[in-house]
Amino acid sequence: MDKKKIGNLISALRKEKGMTQKDLAERLHVSDRTVSKWERGAGVPDASLMIGLSDILGITVNELLTGERSTDRNYTPEAKEEIKEATTVIFKHINARQK
């Protein structure tokens, strides 16, 4: 996972949508400093935020995790497995936090 690539993608897509860091932060219930941290590559979004962040930015969780837009929606079997594993981890994390 390349934090810089993820941060650059978040920043670019946020700006494409005409949102400020504060706008994005409010929608995710985090601070604008947290969004800034992601965009600088100093950290990555918490697993519990990935689905919501992906929805807001209009990308898949896989694109968010790789920091790259995918033009090919015909994923390889390996990519499908990685998506499945990432989704499982995210949902386990969300369920653990809700308990």
Backbone torsions as a table, in degrees:
resi	resn	phi	psi	omega
1	MET	NA	120.3	-178.4
2	ASP	-98.0	103.9	-176.2
3	LYS	-58.2	-38.8	-179.6
4	LYS	-64.1	-45.1	179.9
5	LYS	-64.1	-41.9	178.8
6	ILE	-62.4	-45.8	179.6
7	GLY	-62.0	-42.5	178.7
8	ASN	-63.2	-39.3	179.0
9	LEU	-66.7	-45.1	179.0
10	ILE	-59.0	-47.7	-178.7
11	SER	-60.3	-48.9	-178.0
12	ALA	-61.8	-45.2	-178.2
13	LEU	-70.5	-36.7	176.9
14	ARG	-60.4	-46.3	-179.9
15	LYS	-65.8	-38.6	176.3
16	GLU	-56.8	-36.5	-178.5
17	LYS	-84.3	0.5	178.7
18	GLY	71.3	27.3	-178.1
19	MET	-102.6	147.0	170.8
20	THR	-88.7	168.5	175.4
21	GLN	-59.8	-37.8	-179.8
22	LYS	-65.1	-40.8	177.8
23	ASP	-58.8	-48.5	-179.6
24	LEU	-63.8	-43.0	179.8
25	ALA	-59.3	-43.9	-179.3
26	GLU	-63.3	-39.2	-180.0
27	ARG	-67.0	-27.5	-178.7
28	LEU	-99.9	-2.7	-178.8
29	HIS	61.2	43.7	173.8
30	VAL	-128.8	175.5	179.0
31	SER	-85.8	157.9	176.5
32	ASP	-66.8	-24.8	175.1
33	ARG	-65.7	-34.1	177.7
34	THR	-66.0	-44.8	178.0
35	VAL	-61.9	-42.2	177.8
36	SER	-59.1	-42.2	179.3
37	LYS	-59.9	-44.7	178.5
38	TRP	-61.4	-47.5	-174.4
39	GLU	-66.8	-26.2	176.8
40	ARG	-83.5	-8.7	-178.5
41	GLY	81.1	16.8	179.7
42	ALA	-86.5	-4.7	179.5
43	GLY	-173.8	174.1	177.3
44	VAL	-127.4	157.4	178.5
45	PRO	-60.0	145.0	174.5
46	ASP	-60.4	146.9	-179.1
47	ALA	-54.6	-34.6	-178.4
48	SER	-69.0	-14.9	-178.8
49	LEU	-99.2	-11.4	-170.8
50	MET	-62.5	-42.0	-179.1
51	ILE	-66.3	-47.0	179.3
52	GLY	-63.1	-43.3	179.1
53	LEU	-63.0	-43.3	178.0
54	SER	-60.6	-42.4	178.7
55	ASP	-62.5	-46.4	-179.7
56	ILE	-60.8	-41.9	-177.1
57	LEU	-82.8	-11.7	178.1
58	GLY	76.0	34.9	179.3
59	ILE	-131.1	173.1	176.1
60	THR	-87.0	162.1	175.7
61	VAL	-61.8	-37.1	179.1
62	ASN	-61.7	-42.5	177.3
63	GLU	-62.1	-41.0	178.3
64	LEU	-62.7	-45.5	-178.1
65	LEU	-66.4	-31.5	179.7
66	THR	-89.9	-18.3	-177.9
67	GLY	75.2	19.1	-177.9
68	GLU	-136.7	140.1	173.0
69	ARG	-73.8	140.8	179.3
70	SER	-108.0	126.0	176.5
71	THR	-94.2	-13.0	-177.9
72	ASP	-104.3	108.6	179.4
73	ARG	-85.7	-3.1	176.3
74	ASN	-91.8	84.6	-176.1
75	TYR	-70.5	146.8	174.0
76	THR	-69.4	162.4	176.5
77	PRO	-57.2	-37.2	179.3
78	GLU	-64.7	-42.7	179.8
79	ALA	-65.3	-40.4	177.7
80	LYS	-61.1	-40.5	179.3
81	GLU	-65.4	-41.2	178.2
82	GLU	-63.2	-41.2	177.7
83	ILE	-62.8	-44.4	179.4
84	LYS	-60.3	-45.8	179.6
85	GLU	-63.9	-43.9	179.9
86	ALA	-63.0	-42.2	179.4
87	THR	-64.0	-41.0	178.2
88	THR	-61.1	-45.5	179.5
89	VAL	-61.6	-44.4	-179.0
90	ILE	-61.7	-48.0	-178.5
91	PHE	-66.3	-36.8	175.8
92	LYS	-62.4	-41.7	179.8
93	HIS	-64.8	-44.1	178.8
94	ILE	-62.8	-44.3	180.0
95	ASN	-63.4	-40.2	179.4
96	ALA	-64.6	-37.5	-179.8
97	ARG	-71.3	-29.2	-179.2
98	GLN	-77.0	-19.4	-177.9
99	LYS	-83.3	NA	NA
